[in-house]
Amino acid sequence: MHIGMIGGIGPAATEFYYRNLVKAYKAANKKLELTIVHAEASDLINNIASNASDVQARLFLKMSQRLEKAGADVVVISSIAGHFCVSEFEALSPIPVINIIDALESEFANKGLKKVGLLGHGVSMRSKLFGGISSAEIVVPLGDEFDCVNDEYIQMATTGKIDRRQREIFFLAGKNMCENQGAEIIVLAGTDLCLAFDGEECGFSVMDSALVHINAICNMKDKPDTNRVAEGI
């Protein structure tokens, strides 16, 4: 199956998806066919700020059309924040969307998780994954810590770089959700958080949403026939 990926939001997440898709397909002894188009992070940030989900969905539509012309069978948005318009985009896209929120819902249910904490863009945390999760209670950073995580996440995602101070902010927020709000696991609900957590010891259990999404992509049937695709079953 030919995967079409909307990348660029941000650059580190795009590279992480590519590298780990190659690894996952190789482990599954499957041939990877992949085409990537570039979306502007600034467009997404502005459209989230103005709640213009229809505008962003139309931008994604143009990219999906390009991917279809390149031979893609499905389309993937390599950004959780980019899923703020996923319902509108799924209704427009000429090829099925492999939705990261659906993949996470399936993963939470399969693992029997009851309470999870989120780190990521403010829109993903505030909406608690856009209301798409019913299998587990969701908690997010509280008070000023919420805004701090959001601001530092956007800075990290747009630059593709992280410093020690930012990593400590994310680690402390995760620790606080576990210790003070009872989170069983911290979900990296921002696909660029690989920069902070990949190979780093943080002191609590972590689920990388990008890896969950990549697993769902790799496990997809060869020829999906609907516009709403998640678990590959």
C-alpha positions as CSV (number, residue, x, y, z in Angstrom):
1,M,0.0,0.0,0.0
2,H,1.3,3.4,-1.0
3,I,1.3,5.8,2.0
4,G,0.9,9.5,1.5
5,M,2.2,11.6,4.4
6,I,1.5,15.3,5.1
7,G,4.7,16.3,6.8
8,G,6.5,19.5,7.8
9,I,4.5,20.1,11.0
10,G,7.1,19.9,12.4
11,P,10.3,18.8,10.7
12,A,11.5,16.5,13.6
13,A,8.2,14.6,13.6
14,T,8.4,14.2,9.8
15,E,11.9,12.7,10.1
16,F,10.8,10.5,13.0
17,Y,7.9,9.1,11.1
18,Y,10.0,8.4,8.0
19,R,12.8,6.7,10.0
20,N,10.4,4.6,12.1
21,L,8.2,3.7,9.1
22,V,11.2,2.3,7.4
23,K,12.1,0.3,10.6
24,A,8.6,-1.0,11.1
25,Y,8.1,-2.1,7.5
26,K,11.5,-3.8,7.5
27,A,10.6,-5.7,10.7
28,A,7.3,-6.8,9.1
29,N,9.1,-7.8,5.9
30,K,6.9,-5.4,3.9
31,K,7.8,-3.1,1.1
32,L,7.3,0.6,2.1
33,E,5.9,2.9,-0.6
34,L,5.8,6.5,0.7
35,T,5.3,10.0,-0.7
36,I,5.6,13.0,1.6
37,V,4.2,16.5,0.9
38,H,5.2,19.5,3.0
39,A,2.7,21.5,5.0
40,E,3.6,24.9,6.6
41,A,3.6,24.8,10.4
42,S,2.8,28.5,10.5
43,D,-0.5,27.9,8.6
44,L,-1.5,25.3,11.1
45,I,-0.6,27.4,14.1
46,N,-2.6,30.4,12.7
47,N,-5.6,28.3,11.8
48,I,-5.7,26.7,15.2
49,A,-5.5,30.1,16.8
50,S,-8.4,31.4,14.8
51,N,-10.3,28.1,15.1
52,A,-10.4,27.9,11.3
53,S,-10.7,24.1,10.9
54,D,-12.4,24.4,7.6
55,V,-9.5,26.5,6.2
56,Q,-6.9,24.0,7.4
57,A,-9.0,21.1,6.0
58,R,-9.0,22.7,2.6
59,L,-5.2,23.1,2.7
60,F,-4.9,19.4,3.6
61,L,-7.3,18.6,0.8
62,K,-4.9,20.1,-1.8
63,M,-2.1,18.0,-0.4
64,S,-4.2,14.9,-0.3
65,Q,-5.1,15.5,-4.0
66,R,-1.4,15.8,-4.8
67,L,-0.7,12.6,-2.9
68,E,-3.5,10.8,-4.8
69,K,-2.0,11.8,-8.1
70,A,1.3,10.5,-6.9
71,G,-0.4,7.1,-6.4
72,A,-1.1,7.2,-2.6
73,D,-3.8,4.8,-1.3
74,V,-4.1,6.5,2.1
75,V,-3.1,9.8,3.7
76,V,-1.5,10.4,7.1
77,I,-1.1,13.7,9.0
78,S,2.1,13.5,11.0
79,S,0.8,15.9,13.7
80,I,-1.7,15.4,16.4
81,A,-2.5,19.2,16.5
82,G,-3.1,18.8,12.8
83,H,-6.0,16.5,13.7
84,F,-8.0,19.5,15.0
85,C,-9.7,19.6,11.6
86,V,-9.6,15.8,10.9
87,S,-13.4,15.4,10.7
88,E,-13.6,18.1,8.0
89,F,-10.6,16.7,6.3
90,E,-11.9,13.1,6.3
91,A,-15.1,14.4,4.6
92,L,-13.1,16.0,1.8
93,S,-10.1,13.8,1.2
94,P,-10.2,11.7,-2.0
95,I,-8.2,8.9,-0.2
96,P,-8.8,7.4,3.3
97,V,-7.2,9.0,6.3
98,I,-5.3,7.0,8.9
99,N,-6.5,8.9,12.0
100,I,-4.0,9.0,14.9
101,I,-6.8,9.7,17.4
102,D,-8.6,6.4,16.5
103,A,-5.3,4.6,16.7
104,L,-4.7,5.9,20.2
105,E,-8.3,5.1,21.3
106,S,-7.7,1.5,20.2
107,E,-4.3,1.4,22.0
108,F,-5.7,2.7,25.3
109,A,-8.5,0.1,25.1
110,N,-6.2,-2.8,24.3
111,K,-3.9,-1.9,27.2
112,G,-6.8,-1.5,29.6
113,L,-5.7,2.1,30.6
114,K,-8.0,4.0,32.8
115,K,-6.3,7.3,33.2
116,V,-3.7,8.9,30.9
117,G,-1.9,12.2,30.9
118,L,-1.2,14.3,27.8
119,L,1.7,16.4,26.8
120,G,1.7,18.4,23.5
121,H,0.2,21.4,21.8
122,G,-2.4,23.3,23.8
123,V,-5.2,22.5,21.3
124,S,-4.6,18.7,21.7
125,M,-4.4,18.9,25.5
126,R,-7.4,21.4,26.0
127,S,-9.7,19.3,23.7
128,K,-8.4,16.1,25.3
129,L,-7.6,14.7,21.9
130,F,-10.6,16.4,20.3
131,G,-13.1,14.4,22.2
132,G,-12.1,11.2,20.4
133,I,-11.3,9.1,23.5
134,S,-13.9,7.2,25.4
135,S,-11.9,4.3,26.8
136,A,-9.8,6.3,29.3
137,E,-10.0,9.4,31.5
138,I,-7.6,12.1,30.3
139,V,-5.7,14.6,32.5
140,V,-3.5,17.5,31.4
141,P,-1.1,19.9,33.1
142,L,-2.7,22.3,35.5
143,G,-2.5,26.1,35.8
144,D,0.5,27.9,34.5
145,E,2.2,24.6,33.7
146,F,-0.4,24.0,30.9
147,D,0.6,27.2,29.1
148,C,4.3,26.6,29.7
149,V,4.1,23.1,28.1
150,N,2.1,24.5,25.1
151,D,4.5,27.4,24.5
152,E,7.6,25.3,24.8
153,Y,6.1,22.6,22.6
154,I,5.3,25.0,19.8
155,Q,8.8,26.5,20.1
156,M,10.4,23.1,19.9
157,A,8.2,21.8,17.1
158,T,8.8,24.8,14.8
159,T,12.5,24.9,15.3
160,G,13.1,21.2,15.4
161,K,15.4,21.6,18.4
162,I,15.2,21.2,22.1
163,D,17.3,22.4,25.0
164,R,17.7,21.0,28.5
165,R,15.4,23.6,30.1
166,Q,12.5,22.5,27.8
167,R,13.2,18.8,28.4
168,E,13.0,19.5,32.2
169,I,9.7,21.3,31.7
170,F,8.1,18.4,29.9
171,F,9.5,15.8,32.4
172,L,8.2,17.8,35.4
173,A,4.8,18.2,33.9
174,G,4.6,14.5,33.2
175,K,5.8,13.7,36.7
176,N,3.2,16.0,38.2
177,M,0.3,14.4,36.3
178,C,1.4,10.9,37.5
179,E,2.0,11.9,41.1
180,N,-0.8,14.5,41.6
181,Q,-3.5,13.4,39.2
182,G,-3.1,9.6,39.1
183,A,-2.1,9.2,35.4
184,E,-0.9,5.7,34.7
185,I,1.0,6.7,31.7
186,I,2.0,9.9,29.9
187,V,1.0,10.1,26.2
188,L,3.3,12.2,24.0
189,A,0.4,13.9,22.4
190,G,2.7,15.9,20.2
191,T,4.6,14.0,17.5
192,D,7.7,16.2,17.9
193,L,8.1,15.2,21.6
194,C,10.5,12.5,20.3
195,L,13.1,15.2,20.6
196,A,12.6,15.3,24.3
197,F,11.9,11.7,25.2
198,D,13.7,9.5,22.6
199,G,16.3,7.6,24.6
200,E,15.9,9.7,27.7
201,E,15.0,8.4,31.2
202,C,12.1,10.5,32.5
203,G,11.1,8.5,35.6
204,F,7.5,7.6,34.4
205,S,5.8,5.4,31.8
206,V,5.5,7.0,28.3
207,M,3.4,6.2,25.2
208,D,4.7,7.8,22.0
209,S,1.6,8.6,19.9
210,A,3.7,8.8,16.8
211,L,4.9,5.2,17.3
212,V,1.2,4.1,17.9
213,H,0.3,5.8,14.6
214,I,3.2,4.2,12.8
215,N,2.2,0.8,14.0
216,A,-1.4,1.4,12.8
217,I,-0.1,2.4,9.4
218,C,2.2,-0.6,9.1
219,N,-0.7,-2.9,10.1
220,M,-3.1,-1.6,7.5
221,K,-4.8,-3.8,5.0
222,D,-3.5,-3.3,1.5
223,K,-6.6,-1.7,0.0
224,P,-8.7,0.2,2.5
225,D,-12.2,1.1,1.2
226,T,-13.4,3.8,3.6
227,N,-12.5,7.3,4.5
228,R,-12.0,6.5,8.2
229,V,-9.1,4.2,8.8
230,A,-7.4,3.6,12.2
231,E,-6.6,0.2,13.6
232,G,-6.1,-1.8,10.3
233,I,-8.7,-4.4,11.2
